[in-house]
Amino acid sequence: MSGVELELNKVTAPIQLQTTKINTKTGEQIPQIPASNEIEKKIDSFEKTQEIQQTNIKEEEETKNKANNNQPKSFKEKFASFCKTFVKTGNYLKATGATVIYGGLAAGAIMFSNWLFKGWPKVIKKQIKFEDMFNKPLKCISKSSKIFAGLTAAAIGGYQFAKAYLKSNQHAAHVDQKLNNYSKVKS
C-alpha cells in the first residue's frame, strides 16, 4: 500500500480502516483521524467487564442451587422421588425382558433361516453329514449370519431401552408437574 500501513490486529484494524480515505484521483490513502490508544483501552475494558458479569452470574446461580439443595425435602417430594425410581426400574426391567424375548426371537429366526437355506445344500452336496446338521447346527450357520443376528438383537435391545428411558422420563415429568401444581394450589 502506498502511504499508510495497516496492522492486522482484531482491535486496531477496524479503527484504522475507518480512519483512512482513498483519494479517487491519485489512488492514495489519506488518513483522516489518527488511531488512538484510548479506543483500544475501552474495547479491552469492555471485554473484561463482560467476562466479570458472566462469572458473577455463574456464582449467583451456584449460590441459589446450594441454597435450594440445603432445604429439606417434604414427605411428598420424597414419595415422588421414590415413585419415579420405582417406575424407572420397572420400565428398565420390562425393556430387559422385551430385549431377551424379541431380540432372541429375531436372532433365532435369522440363524434358523440361514441354517435351513445354507445347511441343506451342504448336506445334499455331501460337504457335511446329515447327523451333523442336527447335532452341530452352529457349524452349518455362516459367520456373517451369526454376526448379523447379534447386531439385530442388540438393535432391538437399544430400541427397547430407549423407549423405556423416554417413557420413564415422561412419567417423571408428569409426577413433577402434579407435585408443582399441588404446591401452587396449596400456597
C-alpha positions as CSV (number, residue, x, y, z in Angstrom):
1,M,0.0,0.0,0.0
2,S,1.2,3.5,-0.6
3,G,1.1,5.8,2.3
4,V,-0.4,4.1,5.3
5,E,0.3,0.6,6.5
6,L,-2.5,-1.2,8.4
7,E,-1.9,-3.5,11.3
8,L,-4.0,-6.6,11.1
9,N,-5.0,-6.8,14.7
10,K,-8.5,-7.5,15.7
11,V,-8.7,-4.4,17.9
12,T,-6.9,-1.8,15.7
13,A,-7.8,-2.9,12.2
14,P,-11.4,-1.7,12.2
15,I,-10.4,1.6,13.7
16,Q,-7.7,2.2,11.1
17,L,-10.0,1.2,8.3
18,Q,-12.5,3.8,9.4
19,T,-9.8,6.5,9.7
20,T,-8.5,6.3,6.1
21,K,-10.0,7.6,2.9
22,I,-9.0,6.7,-0.6
23,N,-8.3,9.6,-3.0
24,T,-10.0,8.6,-6.2
25,K,-7.9,10.8,-8.4
26,T,-4.5,9.6,-7.3
27,G,-5.4,6.2,-5.7
28,E,-3.6,7.1,-2.5
29,Q,-5.0,6.6,1.0
30,I,-5.3,9.8,3.1
31,P,-5.5,9.4,6.9
32,Q,-8.3,11.5,8.3
33,I,-8.1,10.8,12.1
34,P,-5.1,9.1,13.6
35,A,-5.9,6.0,15.6
36,S,-5.6,6.4,19.3
37,N,-4.9,4.0,22.1
38,E,-7.9,5.3,24.2
39,I,-10.3,3.4,22.0
40,E,-8.3,0.3,22.3
41,K,-8.4,0.6,26.1
42,K,-12.1,1.0,26.1
43,I,-12.6,-2.1,23.9
44,D,-10.3,-4.1,26.2
45,S,-12.0,-2.8,29.4
46,F,-15.4,-3.6,27.8
47,E,-14.4,-7.2,27.2
48,K,-13.1,-7.5,30.7
49,T,-16.3,-6.2,32.3
50,Q,-18.3,-8.6,30.2
51,E,-16.3,-11.5,31.5
52,I,-16.7,-10.3,35.1
53,Q,-20.5,-10.1,34.6
54,Q,-20.6,-13.7,33.3
55,T,-18.7,-15.0,36.2
56,N,-20.9,-13.1,38.6
57,I,-24.0,-14.7,37.0
58,K,-22.5,-18.2,37.4
59,E,-21.6,-17.5,41.0
60,E,-25.1,-16.3,41.8
61,E,-26.6,-19.4,40.1
62,E,-24.3,-21.7,42.2
63,T,-25.3,-20.0,45.4
64,K,-29.0,-20.3,44.6
65,N,-28.6,-24.0,43.8
66,K,-26.7,-24.6,47.0
67,A,-29.5,-22.8,49.0
68,N,-32.1,-24.9,47.3
69,N,-30.2,-28.2,48.0
70,N,-29.8,-27.4,51.7
71,Q,-33.6,-27.2,52.2
72,P,-35.0,-30.5,53.5
73,K,-37.4,-32.3,51.2
74,S,-41.0,-32.6,52.2
75,F,-42.7,-36.0,52.5
76,K,-44.5,-35.6,49.2
77,E,-41.2,-34.8,47.4
78,K,-39.5,-37.9,48.9
79,F,-42.5,-40.1,48.0
80,A,-42.5,-38.7,44.4
81,S,-38.8,-39.4,44.1
82,F,-39.4,-43.0,45.4
83,C,-42.2,-43.4,42.9
84,K,-40.1,-42.1,40.0
85,T,-37.3,-44.5,40.9
86,F,-39.7,-47.4,41.2
87,V,-41.3,-46.7,37.8
88,K,-37.9,-46.2,36.1
89,T,-36.7,-49.6,37.5
90,G,-39.9,-51.2,36.3
91,N,-39.6,-49.8,32.8
92,Y,-36.0,-51.0,32.5
93,L,-36.9,-54.5,33.7
94,K,-39.7,-54.5,31.0
95,A,-37.1,-53.4,28.4
96,T,-34.7,-56.2,29.5
97,G,-37.5,-58.8,29.2
98,A,-38.6,-57.4,25.8
99,T,-34.9,-57.4,24.6
100,V,-34.5,-61.1,25.6
101,I,-37.8,-62.2,24.0
102,Y,-37.9,-60.1,20.9
103,G,-34.1,-59.9,20.3
104,G,-33.8,-63.7,20.9
105,L,-36.7,-64.5,18.6
106,A,-35.3,-62.2,15.8
107,A,-31.7,-63.6,16.2
108,G,-33.1,-67.2,16.3
109,A,-35.2,-66.6,13.2
110,I,-32.1,-65.2,11.3
111,M,-29.9,-68.1,12.3
112,F,-32.7,-70.7,11.6
113,S,-33.3,-69.4,8.1
114,N,-29.5,-69.5,7.5
115,W,-29.3,-73.0,8.8
116,L,-32.2,-74.1,6.7
117,F,-31.1,-72.4,3.4
118,K,-27.3,-72.9,3.8
119,G,-27.2,-76.3,5.7
120,W,-29.4,-78.4,3.4
121,P,-27.4,-77.6,0.3
122,K,-24.2,-78.6,2.2
123,V,-25.9,-82.0,3.2
124,I,-27.0,-82.6,-0.4
125,K,-23.5,-81.8,-1.7
126,K,-22.2,-84.2,0.9
127,Q,-20.0,-81.5,2.5
128,I,-21.3,-82.3,5.9
129,K,-23.1,-85.4,7.4
130,F,-26.8,-85.4,7.8
131,E,-26.4,-86.1,11.6
132,D,-24.0,-83.2,12.0
133,M,-26.6,-80.8,10.6
134,F,-28.8,-81.5,13.6
135,N,-26.1,-82.4,16.2
136,K,-23.9,-79.4,15.5
137,P,-26.2,-76.8,13.9
138,L,-23.9,-73.8,14.6
139,K,-21.4,-75.3,12.3
140,C,-23.9,-75.0,9.4
141,I,-24.6,-71.3,10.1
142,S,-22.3,-68.8,8.4
143,K,-20.2,-66.4,10.4
144,S,-21.9,-63.4,8.8
145,S,-25.3,-64.6,9.8
146,K,-24.2,-65.1,13.4
147,I,-22.8,-61.5,13.5
148,F,-26.0,-60.2,11.8
149,A,-28.2,-62.0,14.3
150,G,-26.2,-60.5,17.2
151,L,-26.4,-57.0,15.8
152,T,-30.1,-57.4,15.2
153,A,-30.6,-58.5,18.9
154,A,-28.5,-55.5,20.0
155,A,-30.5,-53.1,17.9
156,I,-33.8,-54.4,19.3
157,G,-32.3,-54.0,22.8
158,G,-31.3,-50.5,22.1
159,Y,-34.7,-49.6,20.8
160,Q,-36.4,-51.2,23.9
161,F,-34.1,-49.4,26.3
162,A,-34.5,-46.0,24.5
163,K,-38.3,-46.5,24.6
164,A,-38.1,-47.3,28.4
165,Y,-35.9,-44.3,29.0
166,L,-38.3,-41.9,27.3
167,K,-41.3,-43.4,29.0
168,S,-39.8,-43.2,32.4
169,N,-38.8,-39.5,31.8
170,Q,-42.3,-38.8,30.7
171,H,-43.7,-40.3,33.8
172,A,-41.2,-38.4,36.0
173,A,-42.2,-35.1,34.3
174,H,-45.8,-35.9,34.9
175,V,-45.2,-36.6,38.6
176,D,-43.2,-33.4,38.9
177,Q,-45.9,-31.4,37.2
178,K,-48.5,-32.9,39.6
179,L,-46.3,-32.1,42.6
180,N,-45.7,-28.5,41.4
181,N,-49.4,-27.9,40.7
182,Y,-50.3,-29.3,44.1
183,S,-47.8,-26.9,45.8
184,K,-49.1,-23.9,43.9
185,V,-52.7,-24.7,44.8
186,K,-51.8,-25.2,48.4
187,S,-49.9,-21.9,48.8
